[in-house]
Amino acid sequence: MSRSMYRRRSAGQWQELIAEQADSGLSQRAFCKHKRLSLSTFSLWKRRLAGSEPEQSGESQDPSPWIDLGNLGSGESG
């Protein structure tokens, strides 16, 4: 498949496609086949926009899992 077959869509464009699928009465599979969309990508964006899966970005939306323990010293008791 050539690279020109792939198309990047914005979150707004995916939201429109998701609404269109809901109004169409078609299953996700049938809608994606008709629109020549990847079912897995469609499902991923549907979950993301529903809020059940965070969108990947440069910054994590969750707090860091690391805890700063500060300077633990050199191991000498004093």
N, C-alpha and C positions, 0 to 999 in steps of 0.2 A: 504494500500500500504506500503510495507516495505521501510525502509530508504535506502536500497541498490539500490532502483530504481532511486534515485535522483543523479544527477551528476553535480558537479560544473564546470563551464566553464570559461575560461579567456575571456577578452574582444577580444583578437585576435581570439579565437575559435568562438565567436559569430559573429565576422566580416566575418569569412570564411563561416559560415552557412548562413548569410544574402546574401553574394555574390552567394553562391550555389543556394539559393532560387530564386534570381533574374535571374540566368542563366537557371533555370529549366523550366521556363514557367508556373510553378504551382502557384496557389494562396497561400498566407501565410497559410491559413487554411489547404489546401490540403498538402502543404509541411510539416507543423508541424505534421499533422496526420501521414504522411508517415514516418517521422523521429522520431516519438513519443516524440515530443517536446511540451511544454506548449505554446499555442498560445499567451497568455498574456505575458509570459516571453520573447518570441521571439520579440513581438511588443515593449516591454519595451526596450530591448537591441537595437532594430533598431532605436528607437527614441534617445536613449542615444548616440549611435555612430554617428548619424546624427547631433548631437549637439543641439537638441531641448529640451533635458532633462539632467540636470547635474547628473553625477554619484554621488551617496551618498558616502561620505567618512568621516573620523574623523574630517576634517576641512571643514568649509563652504567655497565655492568659491566666494560667494557674500560678500560684506562688511557687517559688523555687523549692525543690525538695531538699536542698542543701541547707544545713545549719552551720552558721559561722561560730566556730568554737574559740575564736580568738587565738591568742598566742598561748600554746600549751606549755611553754617553757622548754628548757633544755634537758629536763629530767633530773636536775640537781635539786636536792632538798635543801631548804635553807631557812 
